[in-house]
């Protein structure tokens, strides 16, 4: 099952209720910029159905949640205790996260 879509796919669907997984920025002070071309988007209903917020350390339901490598490792450990669907979602997210951490120290989860 594919959980995430890209920004290009979102534009074709014309839907806006997503949780955006956005790559980090070069500067240390994060500036919110939404619907980035290299973001992954997860429909809010799937996010809530899977209760993904339970595995995300310090999740901010209204605002941004910054995930560094330590928090990512915690998310992976927490996911191992959850259903197979969350583990599938994390496996789908893994290549994107690894690519992000090659360039940046963090990524953002934002309920846009």
CORLINNOR-V146194 format. One record per residue. N is the residue number from 1. PSI is psi in degrees with one decimal (none if undefined). BURIAL is + if it has 24 or more other ideal C-beta (glycine too) atoms within 12 Angstrom, else -. Layout:
# CORLINNOR-V146194
N:PSI:BURIAL / N:PSI:BURIAL
This chain:
# CORLINNOR-V146194
1:138.8:- / 2:121.8:- / 3:-40.6:+ / 4:153.2:+ / 5:168.0:+ / 6:170.4:- / 7:-38.6:+ / 8:-43.4:- / 9:-38.2:- / 10:-41.1:+ / 11:-36.1:- / 12:-33.9:- / 13:-30.6:- / 14:51.9:- / 15:147.6:- / 16:2.6:- / 17:80.6:- / 18:157.6:+ / 19:123.6:+ / 20:128.2:+ / 21:109.6:+ / 22:136.1:+ / 23:157.7:+ / 24:178.9:+ / 25:157.3:- / 26:-39.0:- / 27:155.0:- / 28:-27.9:- / 29:107.8:- / 30:132.1:+ / 31:119.9:- / 32:124.0:- / 33:119.6:- / 34:161.8:- / 35:49.3:- / 36:144.4:+ / 37:-28.8:- / 38:10.9:- / 39:158.2:+ / 40:141.4:+ / 41:132.0:+ / 42:123.8:+ / 43:137.1:+ / 44:-39.1:- / 45:-36.2:- / 46:-42.8:+ / 47:-46.2:+ / 48:-40.7:- / 49:-42.4:- / 50:-8.3:+ / 51:44.8:- / 52:-30.1:+ / 53:-23.6:+ / 54:-25.0:- / 55:-3.0:+ / 56:114.5:+ / 57:133.4:- / 58:34.9:- / 59:132.5:+ / 60:109.2:- / 61:-23.5:- / 62:89.3:- / 63:-166.5:- / 64:148.0:+ / 65:119.5:+ / 66:127.3:+ / 67:114.3:+ / 68:-175.0:+ / 69:-36.1:- / 70:-47.3:- / 71:-35.3:+ / 72:-43.4:+ / 73:-38.5:- / 74:-40.6:- / 75:-42.6:+ / 76:-42.6:+ / 77:-42.8:- / 78:-36.9:- / 79:-30.9:+ / 80:-21.3:- / 81:-5.2:- / 82:-177.2:- / 83:165.3:- / 84:-30.5:- / 85:-41.4:- / 86:-38.5:+ / 87:-38.3:+ / 88:-43.7:- / 89:-45.4:+ / 90:-37.7:+ / 91:-37.9:- / 92:-35.6:- / 93:-27.6:+ / 94:-51.4:- / 95:-37.9:- / 96:-44.2:+ / 97:-44.5:+ / 98:-42.7:- / 99:-42.1:- / 100:-47.5:+ / 101:-13.7:- / 102:-25.2:- / 103:-29.1:- / 104:160.3:+ / 105:-7.2:- / 106:167.5:+ / 107:169.0:+ / 108:140.2:+ / 109:123.5:+ / 110:126.8:+ / 111:88.4:+ / 112:none:+
